[in-house]
Amino acid sequence: MRIRGYTPPRSHPQQAANPATPPLPYPNGWFCVGFSTEWPPGQVRTRPFVGEDLVIYRTRGGRLRASRPYCPHLGAHLGAGGKVDGEQLVCPFHKFSFDIEGTCVRTPYGPPPKASLKMVELTEAYGIVWAWHHHNGDSPSWQLPDMDLMGDHAPVFRGTELASHTQEVGENAFDYWHIEPLHGVEFLGEATPAREAGPLYHLDSKINRQLPMLGTRQHIVNTTAFGLGGTCVVADLAEFGIYAVNWVLATPIAPWRVRVNLAVSSRTTWGNRVPAAVRSPVSNAAARAVSAGVLKALKRDIMTDVPIWHHKRYMPHPKLSRKDGLIGQYRKWATQFYPPTDLAAPSSLTGS
């Protein structure tokens, strides 16, 4: 499900999606390539990911796997007609079969060759499918934490593509002084100081904003960045019986090109007042209705940012004011996700 794609006005030349020398490289980390509900058993889907397609499939036994797209036999694209047979992925061309580790284990006409697919590490967390990228092809150096970030239903989601970078999108959540002039949300201060926890970055903020059907309310939002692949904002409105988990997930698909997925999952306590026999479906329906409204509001907010992201230039040495808050701190934290060779000049990432 897509957000209508952003089309730049004719008066604004489109930023190059693939500049010859991107100002920031692909970062290492976990990135959203879809949502768990998109892959029932036997489903094969193709997604762009760091410059090449990724073929993602779920085996009949429920294992979710990902491979780079081309069969090592004669180069057929496994996402263009490839099928799942039990626990194996079958090439559409000569019907070679590959097991969950990517090893060719069967052909229609004799012993299989010594051939393997190039597999990519996947994990499922919070109803989201995440793929791992590392500039050296190294295995994951960290895992997504076990956190209470699911509602009463699988996330509802929308997505779009634009010319930008994952760091630019992620930085937006910690540039809290832009939210009032751009989004009409009053920032009232940090409820707790920002804190780093390795690949995670946390901020609790107090804001004052107009909420659908609830009027203008002050409340605290808890923001967590999961590397440079995604930012989660939790709004716990206990007085209204609502717990809403909002995701902004930026995935690099080509140099200076990202796919941004928005997702929401909610819980409500409204079903507590109905008989136990129907409590679960009532709560689920209520939560889905809340999530649909929250996703609409999130989309409206983000689509205000999208033209700015799409046309802006990355400033390696920004002229920050004292009220720019966490931008410099966030950029310094972000350096851990880049290859060491790209850190020869730290100021290019920290803004110092």
C-alpha positions as CSV (number, residue, x, y, z in Angstrom):
1,M,0.0,0.0,0.0
2,R,1.5,3.3,-1.1
3,I,1.3,6.9,-0.4
4,R,0.8,8.8,-3.6
5,G,4.3,9.4,-4.9
6,Y,5.8,12.9,-4.4
7,T,6.0,14.8,-7.7
8,P,8.2,17.9,-7.6
9,P,6.6,21.1,-9.0
10,R,8.0,22.1,-12.3
11,S,9.6,25.2,-10.8
12,H,11.8,23.0,-8.6
13,P,14.3,20.8,-10.5
14,Q,14.3,17.3,-9.1
15,Q,17.3,16.3,-7.0
16,A,19.4,13.5,-8.5
17,A,18.4,10.2,-7.0
18,N,21.8,8.7,-7.9
19,P,24.4,11.5,-7.6
20,A,27.9,10.6,-8.8
21,T,29.3,11.2,-5.3
22,P,26.7,10.8,-2.6
23,P,27.5,13.0,0.4
24,L,26.7,10.0,2.7
25,P,27.3,6.3,1.9
26,Y,24.9,3.4,2.7
27,P,24.9,3.0,6.5
28,N,25.2,-0.4,8.2
29,G,22.2,-1.7,10.2
30,W,18.7,-3.1,10.0
31,F,16.3,-1.7,7.5
32,C,12.6,-2.3,6.8
33,V,11.9,-4.2,3.6
34,G,8.2,-4.8,4.3
35,F,5.7,-6.1,6.9
36,S,5.1,-9.7,8.2
37,T,1.6,-9.8,6.9
38,E,2.8,-9.4,3.3
39,W,4.4,-12.8,3.3
40,P,2.0,-15.7,4.0
41,P,3.6,-19.1,3.5
42,G,4.6,-19.6,-0.1
43,Q,4.7,-15.9,-1.0
44,V,7.6,-14.5,-3.0
45,R,8.1,-10.7,-3.3
46,T,10.9,-8.6,-4.7
47,R,12.1,-5.4,-2.9
48,P,14.8,-2.9,-3.8
49,F,17.6,-2.8,-1.2
50,V,21.0,-1.0,-1.3
51,G,21.4,-0.9,-5.0
52,E,20.0,-4.3,-6.0
53,D,16.8,-6.3,-5.8
54,L,16.1,-8.5,-2.8
55,V,13.9,-11.6,-3.3
56,I,12.1,-12.4,-0.1
57,Y,10.0,-15.5,0.4
58,R,8.3,-17.5,3.2
59,T,8.6,-21.2,3.2
60,R,5.6,-23.5,3.7
61,G,6.9,-24.1,7.2
62,G,6.9,-20.3,7.9
63,R,10.6,-19.5,7.6
64,L,11.2,-16.0,6.1
65,R,14.3,-15.9,3.9
66,A,16.0,-13.4,1.5
67,S,18.3,-13.8,-1.4
68,R,20.0,-11.5,-3.9
69,P,18.0,-11.9,-7.1
70,Y,20.0,-13.9,-9.6
71,C,20.2,-17.7,-9.9
72,P,23.9,-18.8,-10.0
73,H,23.1,-21.3,-12.7
74,L,22.3,-19.0,-15.7
75,G,21.2,-15.8,-14.1
76,A,17.4,-15.9,-14.0
77,H,15.8,-13.4,-11.7
78,L,14.3,-15.5,-8.9
79,G,11.6,-12.9,-8.2
80,A,10.3,-13.0,-11.7
81,G,8.4,-16.3,-11.5
82,G,10.3,-18.1,-8.7
83,K,8.1,-20.4,-6.6
84,V,8.3,-21.9,-3.1
85,D,8.2,-25.7,-3.0
86,G,8.0,-26.8,0.7
87,E,11.1,-25.3,2.3
88,Q,12.9,-24.6,-1.0
89,L,12.9,-21.7,-3.5
90,V,12.7,-22.9,-7.1
91,C,14.2,-20.9,-10.0
92,P,11.7,-20.1,-12.8
93,F,14.1,-21.0,-15.6
94,H,15.5,-24.5,-15.2
95,K,13.7,-25.3,-11.9
96,F,16.8,-25.6,-9.8
97,S,15.9,-25.7,-6.1
98,F,17.6,-24.0,-3.2
99,D,17.3,-24.8,0.5
100,I,16.9,-22.2,3.3
101,E,20.6,-21.7,3.5
102,G,20.8,-20.9,-0.2
103,T,22.4,-24.2,-1.3
104,C,21.3,-25.8,-4.6
105,V,19.9,-29.2,-3.5
106,R,17.9,-30.4,-6.5
107,T,17.6,-30.1,-10.3
108,P,15.1,-31.8,-12.6
109,Y,17.8,-33.6,-14.5
110,G,20.6,-34.9,-12.3
111,P,22.8,-34.1,-9.3
112,P,22.8,-30.4,-8.3
113,P,26.0,-28.3,-9.0
114,K,28.0,-26.7,-6.3
115,A,26.1,-23.5,-6.3
116,S,24.6,-21.2,-3.7
117,L,22.4,-18.1,-3.6
118,K,23.7,-14.9,-2.0
119,M,21.5,-14.8,1.2
120,V,20.8,-11.7,3.2
121,E,20.0,-11.8,6.9
122,L,16.4,-11.1,7.9
123,T,14.6,-10.7,11.1
124,E,11.0,-10.0,12.1
125,A,10.3,-7.7,14.9
126,Y,7.2,-5.6,15.9
127,G,5.3,-6.8,12.8
128,I,8.1,-5.5,10.5
129,V,10.5,-7.4,8.3
130,W,14.1,-6.0,8.6
131,A,17.1,-6.8,6.4
132,W,20.7,-6.4,7.5
133,H,23.2,-4.5,5.5
134,H,27.0,-4.2,6.3
135,H,29.5,-2.6,3.9
136,N,31.8,-5.7,4.3
137,G,29.0,-8.3,4.3
138,D,29.6,-9.0,8.0
139,S,27.0,-10.7,10.1
140,P,24.7,-8.6,12.3
141,S,26.7,-6.9,15.1
142,W,23.5,-6.1,17.1
143,Q,19.9,-7.3,17.3
144,L,16.6,-5.5,17.5
145,P,15.6,-5.4,21.2
146,D,12.6,-7.1,22.7
147,M,10.3,-4.1,23.3
148,D,6.6,-3.6,23.8
149,L,6.0,-2.0,20.4
150,M,3.0,-4.0,19.1
151,G,-0.7,-3.1,19.3
152,D,-3.8,-5.3,19.2
153,H,-3.2,-5.9,15.5
154,A,-0.5,-6.0,12.9
155,P,0.8,-2.6,11.7
156,V,-1.2,-0.7,9.1
157,F,1.2,1.0,6.7
158,R,1.9,3.2,3.7
159,G,5.1,3.9,1.7
160,T,6.6,6.3,-0.8
161,E,10.0,6.9,-2.4
162,L,12.1,10.0,-2.7
163,A,15.6,11.4,-3.2
164,S,17.2,11.5,0.3
165,H,19.2,9.4,2.8
166,T,18.2,7.4,5.9
167,Q,20.2,9.8,8.2
168,E,18.3,12.8,6.9
169,V,15.0,11.1,7.6
170,G,16.0,9.9,11.0
171,E,17.5,13.2,12.0
172,N,14.1,14.8,11.5
173,A,12.7,13.2,14.7
174,F,15.4,14.9,16.8
175,D,15.2,18.3,15.1
176,Y,12.4,19.1,17.5
177,W,12.4,22.9,16.8
178,H,11.0,22.4,13.3
179,I,7.8,20.8,14.5
180,E,6.0,24.0,15.5
181,P,6.7,26.1,12.4
182,L,6.2,23.2,10.0
183,H,3.7,20.9,11.7
184,G,1.9,23.2,14.1
185,V,3.0,21.1,17.1
186,E,4.2,23.0,20.2
187,F,7.4,21.6,21.6
188,L,7.4,22.0,25.4
189,G,10.8,20.5,26.2
190,E,12.6,17.3,26.9
191,A,10.8,15.2,29.5
192,T,14.1,13.4,30.1
193,P,17.5,14.0,28.6
194,A,18.3,12.2,25.3
195,R,20.3,9.0,25.9
196,E,22.3,6.7,23.7
197,A,22.3,2.9,24.2
198,G,24.7,1.6,21.5
199,P,22.7,1.4,18.3
200,L,19.6,2.9,19.9
201,Y,18.9,6.6,20.6
202,H,16.1,7.7,22.9
203,L,14.3,10.9,23.6
204,D,11.2,11.6,25.7
205,S,9.5,14.9,24.7
206,K,6.6,16.9,26.0
207,I,4.4,18.3,23.3
208,N,1.1,20.1,22.8
209,R,-0.8,19.2,19.7
210,Q,-4.3,18.9,18.2
211,L,-5.5,15.3,18.4
212,P,-8.3,14.0,16.2
213,M,-11.6,14.1,18.1
214,L,-9.7,14.8,21.4
215,G,-8.8,18.5,21.0
216,T,-5.5,20.1,21.9
217,R,-3.7,18.0,24.5
218,Q,-0.3,18.0,26.3
219,H,1.3,14.6,26.4
220,I,4.7,12.9,26.4
221,V,6.0,11.0,23.4
222,N,8.7,8.4,23.6
223,T,11.0,8.4,20.5
224,T,13.5,5.6,19.8
225,A,15.9,5.4,16.8
226,F,16.9,1.9,15.8
227,G,20.1,2.6,14.1
228,L,19.5,4.7,11.0
229,G,16.8,2.3,9.7
230,G,13.8,3.4,11.7
231,T,12.3,5.7,14.3
232,C,9.5,4.7,16.6
233,V,7.3,7.3,18.4
234,V,5.0,6.0,21.1
235,A,2.1,8.0,22.4
236,D,0.6,6.6,25.6
237,L,-2.7,8.4,26.1
238,A,-3.8,6.4,29.1
239,E,-6.6,8.8,30.0
240,F,-8.2,8.0,26.7
241,G,-7.4,4.3,26.7
242,I,-5.1,4.6,23.7
243,Y,-1.5,3.4,23.2
244,A,-0.3,4.2,19.7
245,V,3.0,3.0,18.1
246,N,4.1,5.1,15.1
247,W,7.0,4.1,12.8
248,V,8.9,6.1,10.2
249,L,11.1,3.6,8.4
250,A,13.7,4.8,5.9
251,T,15.4,2.1,3.7
252,P,18.2,2.9,1.3
253,I,17.3,1.5,-2.2
254,A,19.9,3.3,-4.3
255,P,22.5,6.0,-3.8
256,W,20.7,9.0,-2.3
257,R,17.3,7.2,-2.8
258,V,15.1,5.9,0.0
259,R,11.8,4.2,0.5
260,V,10.0,5.6,3.5
261,N,7.4,3.4,5.1
262,L,5.0,4.8,7.7
263,A,3.3,2.3,10.0
264,V,1.0,2.4,13.1
265,S,-0.1,-0.2,15.5
266,S,-2.4,0.6,18.5
267,R,-4.0,-0.8,21.6
268,T,-7.1,0.4,23.4
269,T,-8.9,-0.4,26.6
270,W,-12.3,0.4,25.2
271,G,-13.2,-3.3,25.0
272,N,-12.9,-3.7,28.7
273,R,-16.5,-2.5,29.2
274,V,-18.0,-5.2,26.9
275,P,-18.7,-8.9,27.7
276,A,-15.6,-11.1,27.8
277,A,-17.0,-13.3,24.9
278,V,-16.7,-10.4,22.4
279,R,-13.9,-8.3,24.1
280,S,-11.1,-9.4,21.8
281,P,-12.8,-8.6,18.5
282,V,-14.2,-5.3,19.9
283,S,-10.7,-4.2,21.2
284,N,-9.1,-5.3,17.8
285,A,-11.7,-3.3,15.8
286,A,-11.3,-0.3,18.0
287,A,-7.5,-0.4,17.8
288,R,-7.6,-0.7,14.0
289,A,-9.9,2.3,13.8
290,V,-7.5,4.3,16.0
291,S,-4.5,3.2,13.9
292,A,-6.2,4.2,10.7
293,G,-6.8,7.7,12.1
294,V,-3.3,8.0,13.5
295,L,-1.8,6.8,10.2
296,K,-3.7,9.4,8.3
297,A,-2.3,12.1,10.7
298,L,1.2,10.7,10.4
299,K,1.0,10.7,6.7
300,R,-0.1,14.3,6.7
301,D,2.8,15.3,8.9
302,I,5.4,13.3,6.9
303,M,4.1,14.5,3.5
304,T,4.9,18.0,4.8
305,D,8.5,17.0,5.3
306,V,8.9,15.0,2.1
307,P,9.3,18.0,-0.3
308,I,11.9,19.4,2.0
309,W,13.8,16.1,2.2
310,H,13.6,15.6,-1.5
311,H,15.0,19.0,-2.5
312,K,17.3,19.8,0.4
313,R,21.1,19.5,0.3
314,Y,23.0,17.6,3.0
315,M,25.1,20.2,4.9
316,P,28.2,18.5,6.4
317,H,29.1,21.7,8.3
318,P,25.7,23.1,9.3
319,K,25.6,26.5,11.0
320,L,23.6,25.4,14.0
321,S,22.0,27.7,16.5
322,R,21.9,27.1,20.2
323,K,18.3,26.1,19.9
324,D,18.8,23.4,17.3
325,G,18.8,20.9,20.1
326,L,20.1,17.4,19.3
327,I,21.2,17.6,15.6
328,G,24.9,17.7,16.4
329,Q,24.6,15.0,19.1
330,Y,22.5,12.8,16.8
331,R,25.0,13.1,13.9
332,K,27.9,12.2,16.2
333,W,26.0,9.1,17.4
334,A,25.2,8.2,13.7
335,T,28.9,7.9,12.8
336,Q,29.0,4.4,14.3
337,F,27.0,3.1,11.3
338,Y,29.4,4.1,8.6
339,P,32.5,2.3,7.2
340,P,35.7,3.5,9.0
341,T,37.1,5.0,5.8
342,D,34.2,7.4,5.7
343,L,35.1,8.7,9.2
344,A,38.5,10.1,8.2
345,A,37.0,13.6,8.5
346,P,34.5,13.3,11.4
347,S,33.2,16.8,10.9
348,S,31.5,15.7,7.7
349,L,29.1,13.7,9.7
350,T,29.0,15.5,13.1
351,G,28.6,19.0,11.8
352,S,31.3,20.2,14.1
